[in-house]
Amino acid sequence: MLVLSRKAGERIYIGDDIVVTVIASGNGKVRLGIEAPSHVSIDREEVRLRKQARPEYEWEIEPAQMVAVGAES
């Protein structure tokens, strides 16, 4: 496991097409923005575990459920 320290606004690149941006941190939490191709699955751990428990369920996210993060000023 690679462990890195980053400040808000700093980025980490994974390969050529995945970018992780630290949006904010504090109070024991970190907010991350992840840019990746649409074919790359990105899940929180609890969602991944639910998917594995119920593979027959369709886990597609509706566009209305997506949250866009604007540029920080």
C-alpha positions in Angstrom: 0.0 0.0 0.0 1.3 3.4 -0.9 0.5 6.1 1.7 0.6 9.7 0.7 -0.1 13.0 2.4 -1.9 15.7 0.3 -3.4 19.1 1.0 -6.8 20.3 -0.3 -6.5 21.0 -4.0 -3.6 18.6 -4.6 -4.0 15.6 -6.9 -2.8 12.0 -7.2 -2.7 10.4 -10.7 -3.3 6.7 -11.1 -2.2 5.5 -14.5 -3.0 7.8 -17.4 -6.7 8.3 -16.9 -7.6 8.4 -13.2 -7.1 11.5 -11.1 -7.9 11.8 -7.4 -8.2 15.3 -6.0 -8.3 16.2 -2.3 -11.4 18.5 -2.0 -11.3 19.1 1.7 -10.1 17.6 5.0 -10.9 18.2 8.6 -12.8 16.9 11.6 -11.5 13.4 10.9 -12.9 13.3 7.3 -11.5 13.7 3.9 -13.5 14.6 0.8 -12.1 13.3 -2.5 -13.0 14.0 -6.1 -12.3 11.1 -8.5 -12.1 11.5 -12.3 -12.1 8.2 -14.1 -13.4 6.7 -17.4 -17.0 5.6 -17.2 -16.0 1.9 -17.5 -14.1 2.1 -14.2 -16.2 1.2 -11.2 -15.7 3.4 -8.1 -17.5 2.3 -4.9 -17.4 3.1 -1.2 -16.6 -0.1 0.7 -20.1 -0.5 2.1 -21.6 -0.3 -1.4 -19.1 -2.8 -2.7 -20.1 -5.3 0.0 -23.8 -4.9 -0.7 -23.1 -5.5 -4.4 -21.2 -8.6 -3.6 -24.0 -9.8 -1.3 -26.7 -9.2 -4.0 -25.1 -9.5 -7.4 -28.5 -10.0 -9.1 -29.6 -6.4 -8.2 -29.0 -3.8 -10.8 -26.7 -1.2 -9.2 -26.8 1.5 -11.9 -26.9 5.1 -10.6 -29.4 7.4 -12.1 -28.0 10.7 -13.3 -30.1 12.6 -10.8 -28.2 10.8 -8.0 -24.8 12.0 -9.1 -23.2 14.9 -7.4 -20.9 17.2 -9.4 -18.1 19.0 -7.5 -17.3 22.5 -8.9 -13.9 24.1 -8.8 -12.7 25.3 -5.5 -11.9 29.0 -5.3 
